[in-house]
Amino acid sequence: MNRILTIYLLRQLATAFVFATGAVTFVVLFAQSFHLLSLVIENSATMLIFFELLGLSALAVLPLIMPLGLGIAVVFIYNKLAMDSELVVMRTAGVSPFRLIQPAVLLALFVALLCGSLTLWITPAASRDAVLLQRKMRDSYAVFLSHPGSFNDLSDGLTFYANKRGQGSTLQGILIQDVREPDKTITTMADTGEVVGSEGNSRMMIFNGRRQEFDRATGKLSELAFDQYVLDLEALRNAPTKRYPDPRELTVAELINPSPDLIRARGPISRFKGELNSRLATPLLSFSYAFIALAAVVSPGFNRRGMARRILAAALAMVVSQAAYMTINSLIARNSGLTVLLYVTALLPVPFGVAFVGGDFISRRVFVRRMRIWPRILRRVFS
């Protein structure tokens, strides 16, 4: 019978967890979609790029959303059981509080493992792919091809302008000015032009124009008139500077042993340690939110008229716990001595939840007496 009860509760919790996580994820992505859509439109990218960025953003926020979805699912299911008097029947049948909360704890363990796989491997890769995709989108030549009448910087000191767009992919009224060398200015003007070639080897064919080169040191101006001229757009760009990824994009191995160049570019070292501990501590929020919800709806002294207050208190406790965790998570990037406090904050609601659930396996009075020694322990740790 106990096994059937566990499977029954676990199935309902899992279903509610999927729907709650999906709903919260939809709300978060809906808020982010306006920024992503604006970015895609400004860079003349396709809707496929938009959905790719949206999917990568979902992978980045899921580790924080999933524990919250679990807390919502636990509150919803156990409150439904209480309203239908199923909890009363289970307790009357001799089901202990530990047996009642066991399915929620098992689901919390599964969610913690899933969040761990996301934070340690999947989310960093998704963050890096999102950054690279945005850089590639901004560097695409379709940006200035689809924005005639505006000045576009191909690189620092290299400006492209086209007056208007002609038939097909041609441009009219072209001006390219190169001032990357301090003592020399190169200005190229043409009536029409068209970008040809692949994305990796783009060239522009320009027709009926002039190329002027002004030497500031000698004051000499040389000019070349042409009927057709080929510009290698990739060669015109400055040599790409090496980009050092942000700590949130690094793998676990790179966070444990970052290179000296990476430390100089993205340091101090506490940022890497803070990011690593954040990835390890975030999955623990699954247990915290689950026990906050259980303390609200499964604890003894249940009153059907008072569940709204308990649920509101549970929601407030989740918000406070999340805010405290995110605050400390941002602080450990500058002070690695607060790392222990990050884990304490992530797990602090668990013993309180166990105590309030009560039941046959722990007494609230015993719990309160044991909790009194924590201030002394914390003072010793941080003194």
C-alpha positions in Angstrom: 0.0 0.0 0.0 2.8 2.4 0.8 4.4 1.8 -2.6 1.1 2.5 -4.3 0.7 5.7 -2.3 4.2 6.8 -3.2 3.6 6.2 -6.9 0.3 8.0 -6.8 1.7 11.1 -5.1 4.8 11.1 -7.2 2.8 10.9 -10.5 0.7 13.9 -9.5 3.7 15.9 -8.3 5.7 15.2 -11.5 2.8 16.3 -13.7 2.2 19.5 -11.7 6.0 20.1 -11.7 6.2 19.9 -15.6 3.2 22.3 -16.0 4.5 24.8 -13.3 8.0 24.8 -14.7 6.7 25.3 -18.2 4.4 28.1 -17.2 7.1 30.0 -15.3 9.6 29.4 -18.2 7.0 30.8 -20.6 6.6 34.0 -18.6 10.3 34.5 -18.3 11.0 33.9 -21.9 8.0 36.1 -22.9 9.7 38.9 -21.1 13.0 38.2 -22.7 11.6 37.7 -26.2 11.1 41.5 -26.8 14.8 42.1 -26.3 15.8 39.2 -28.5 13.3 40.1 -31.2 14.6 43.7 -31.2 18.1 42.3 -31.5 17.2 40.1 -34.4 15.3 42.8 -36.3 18.1 45.3 -35.8 20.7 42.8 -37.2 18.4 41.6 -40.0 18.6 38.0 -38.9 16.0 35.3 -39.5 13.3 34.0 -37.2 15.3 30.8 -37.0 18.1 32.7 -35.2 15.4 34.2 -32.9 14.2 30.8 -31.9 17.7 29.5 -31.4 18.5 32.4 -29.0 15.2 31.8 -27.2 16.0 28.1 -26.7 19.5 28.9 -25.5 18.0 31.5 -23.1 15.7 28.9 -21.7 18.6 26.6 -20.9 20.3 29.4 -19.1 17.3 30.2 -16.8 16.0 26.7 -16.2 18.3 26.0 -13.2 16.7 28.8 -11.3 13.1 28.1 -12.6 13.0 24.4 -11.9 13.3 24.6 -8.1 10.6 27.3 -8.1 8.4 25.1 -10.3 8.9 22.2 -7.8 7.8 24.4 -4.9 4.7 25.5 -6.8 3.9 21.9 -7.7 4.2 20.7 -4.0 2.0 23.5 -2.7 -0.6 22.8 -5.4 -0.8 19.0 -5.1 -0.7 18.8 -1.3 -3.2 21.6 -0.9 -5.5 19.8 -3.4 -5.1 16.6 -1.3 -6.0 18.6 1.8 -9.0 20.3 0.3 -10.3 16.8 -0.9 -9.7 15.5 2.6 -7.3 12.9 1.2 -4.5 13.9 3.7 -6.9 13.4 6.6 -7.8 9.9 5.3 -4.1 9.1 4.9 -3.2 10.2 8.4 -6.2 8.3 9.8 -5.0 5.2 8.0 -1.7 5.5 9.9 0.5 7.1 7.2 3.3 8.9 8.9 4.4 12.4 7.9 7.7 11.0 6.6 5.7 8.7 4.3 3.6 11.6 3.1 6.5 13.8 2.2 8.6 11.0 0.7 7.4 11.5 -2.9 8.1 15.2 -2.7 11.6 14.5 -1.4 12.3 12.0 -4.1 11.1 14.4 -6.8 13.3 17.1 -5.2 16.3 14.8 -5.5 15.6 14.2 -9.1 15.2 17.9 -9.8 18.4 18.6 -8.0 20.3 16.1 -10.1 18.7 17.5 -13.3 19.6 21.1 -12.2 23.1 19.9 -11.4 23.6 18.5 -14.9 22.3 21.8 -16.3 24.5 24.1 -14.2 27.7 22.1 -14.6 27.6 21.2 -18.3 24.6 22.3 -20.4 24.0 25.9 -19.2 27.6 27.0 -19.7 27.7 25.6 -23.2 24.3 27.3 -24.0 25.6 30.6 -22.7 28.7 30.4 -24.8 26.7 29.5 -27.9 24.3 32.4 -27.3 27.1 34.9 -27.1 28.8 33.5 -30.2 25.5 33.5 -32.1 24.9 37.2 -31.2 28.4 38.1 -32.3 28.0 36.3 -35.6 24.7 38.0 -36.1 26.1 41.4 -35.5 29.0 40.8 -37.8 26.8 39.6 -40.7 27.0 41.8 -43.8 23.2 41.6 -44.1 23.1 44.3 -41.5 24.3 47.1 -43.7 22.8 45.6 -46.8 19.3 45.9 -45.3 19.9 49.4 -43.8 20.5 51.8 -46.7 20.7 55.4 -45.8 22.6 54.8 -42.5 26.3 54.7 -41.7 27.6 51.3 -40.6 30.9 50.5 -38.9 32.4 47.4 -40.3 35.2 47.7 -37.8 36.9 50.5 -35.8 37.7 53.2 -38.3 36.0 51.6 -41.3 32.6 53.0 -42.3 30.2 51.9 -45.0 27.3 53.9 -46.4 24.8 53.2 -49.1 22.2 55.7 -50.2 19.5 53.3 -51.2 18.8 49.8 -52.3 18.3 48.9 -56.0 16.9 45.9 -57.7 17.7 42.5 -56.1 20.6 42.8 -53.7 22.3 45.8 -55.4 23.1 49.0 -53.5 23.3 52.5 -54.9 25.3 55.5 -53.9 28.1 53.7 -52.1 30.7 55.4 -49.8 33.4 53.5 -47.9 35.8 55.5 -45.7 38.9 53.9 -44.1 40.7 56.0 -41.4 42.3 53.2 -39.5 45.8 54.4 -40.3 46.4 57.8 -38.6 48.4 59.3 -41.5 46.2 58.1 -44.3 42.6 58.3 -45.3 41.1 56.2 -48.0 37.7 57.0 -49.5 36.0 54.8 -52.1 32.8 56.0 -53.9 30.8 54.1 -56.4 27.5 54.4 -58.2 26.4 50.8 -57.6 27.6 47.6 -55.9 26.7 44.1 -54.9 28.0 41.7 -52.3 28.9 38.3 -53.7 30.5 35.1 -52.3 29.9 33.0 -49.2 29.6 34.3 -45.6 33.1 33.2 -44.9 34.6 34.9 -48.0 32.5 37.9 -48.8 33.4 40.4 -51.5 31.8 43.5 -52.9 31.7 44.3 -56.6 31.4 48.1 -57.1 31.0 49.9 -60.4 31.6 53.3 -61.8 33.5 55.0 -59.0 36.6 56.6 -57.6 39.1 55.7 -55.0 40.9 58.6 -53.2 43.9 58.2 -50.9 45.0 61.2 -48.9 48.4 61.2 -47.2 48.3 63.6 -44.2 52.1 63.7 -43.9 52.8 65.0 -47.4 49.3 66.5 -48.1 49.2 64.5 -51.3 45.9 63.3 -52.8 45.9 60.4 -55.2 42.8 59.4 -57.1 41.8 56.4 -59.2 38.8 56.2 -61.4 37.4 52.7 -62.2 34.6 51.0 -64.0 34.7 47.9 -61.8 36.5 47.2 -58.5 36.5 44.3 -56.1 36.6 44.8 -52.3 37.5 41.9 -50.1 35.3 42.7 -47.1 37.0 40.2 -44.8 40.4 41.7 -45.6 39.0 45.2 -44.8 38.1 44.2 -41.3 40.5 44.7 -38.5 42.2 41.5 -37.3 39.6 40.0 -34.8 40.7 40.4 -31.2 40.8 37.4 -29.1 37.7 37.1 -26.9 38.0 35.7 -23.4 34.7 34.0 -22.3 32.9 35.2 -19.2 33.1 32.8 -16.2 29.4 31.8 -16.7 30.5 30.4 -20.1 33.4 28.3 -18.9 33.5 24.6 -18.2 34.0 23.2 -14.7 37.6 22.3 -15.6 38.3 25.9 -16.8 36.8 27.3 -13.6 38.9 25.1 -11.4 42.1 25.9 -13.2 41.7 29.1 -15.3 44.6 30.2 -17.5 46.7 33.3 -16.5 45.4 35.2 -19.5 41.8 34.4 -18.6 42.4 35.6 -15.0 43.9 38.9 -16.3 41.0 39.4 -18.7 38.1 38.2 -16.4 39.7 38.2 -13.0 40.0 38.2 -10.0 40.2 34.5 -9.2 37.3 34.9 -6.8 35.0 35.3 -9.8 35.8 31.8 -11.0 35.5 30.3 -7.6 32.2 32.1 -7.0 30.8 30.8 -10.3 31.8 27.3 -9.5 30.2 27.3 -6.1 27.1 28.9 -7.6 26.7 26.0 -10.0 27.1 23.5 -7.1 24.8 25.3 -4.7 21.9 26.2 -7.1 20.5 22.6 -7.3 20.2 22.6 -3.5 17.4 25.1 -3.8 15.2 22.2 -4.9 15.2 20.8 -1.4 14.7 24.2 0.2 11.6 25.1 -1.9 10.1 21.6 -1.5 10.4 21.8 2.3 9.1 25.3 2.4 6.0 24.1 0.6 5.7 21.0 2.7 5.9 23.0 5.9 3.0 25.1 4.7 0.6 22.4 3.7 1.6 19.2 5.5 2.5 20.4 9.0 0.3 19.4 11.9 -2.5 21.6 13.1 -4.0 21.8 9.6 -7.0 24.1 9.3 -8.9 24.2 6.0 -9.8 27.9 6.5 -6.3 28.9 7.1 -4.5 27.4 4.1 -4.5 30.6 2.2 -2.3 32.3 4.8 0.0 29.3 4.9 0.4 29.3 1.1 1.0 33.1 1.1 3.6 32.6 3.8 5.3 29.8 1.7 5.4 32.0 -1.4 6.9 34.9 0.7 9.5 32.5 2.1 10.5 31.3 -1.4 10.9 34.9 -2.6 13.0 35.9 0.4 15.1 32.7 0.1 15.7 33.3 -3.6 16.5 37.0 -3.0 19.0 36.2 -0.2 20.6 33.5 -2.3 21.0 35.7 -5.3 22.4 38.5 -3.2 25.1 36.3 -1.6 25.8 34.7 -5.0 26.7 38.2 -6.3 28.8 39.0 -3.3 31.0 35.8 -3.4 32.4 37.0 -6.8 34.2 39.7 -4.8 34.6 37.9 -1.5 35.2 34.2 -1.6 35.0 34.0 2.2 31.2 34.1 1.9 31.1 30.8 0.1 30.0 28.9 3.2 27.2 31.3 3.6 26.0 30.6 0.1 25.4 26.9 0.9 23.9 27.8 4.3 21.4 30.1 2.6 20.6 27.4 -0.1 19.8 24.8 2.6 18.6 26.9 5.5 14.8 26.3 4.9 15.3 22.5 4.9 15.7 22.0 8.7 12.9 24.5 9.4 10.7 22.6 7.0 11.5 19.3 8.6 10.7 20.8 12.0 7.4 22.3 10.9 6.3 19.1 9.2 6.7 17.5 12.6 5.4 14.0 12.7 6.9 11.0 14.4 10.5 11.5 13.4 11.3 14.9 15.0 10.0 17.2 17.7 9.7 20.9 17.2 11.0 21.6 20.7 14.1 19.4 20.1 14.6 21.3 16.8 14.4 24.7 18.5 16.9 23.6 21.1 19.3 22.4 18.5 18.9 25.6 16.4 20.1 27.7 19.3 23.7 26.6 18.8 23.8 27.9 15.2 24.5 31.6 16.0 27.5 30.5 18.1 28.7 28.3 15.3 28.4 31.0 12.7 30.2 33.6 14.9 33.1 31.2 15.1 33.2 30.6 11.4 33.2 34.2 10.4 35.1 35.7 13.2 
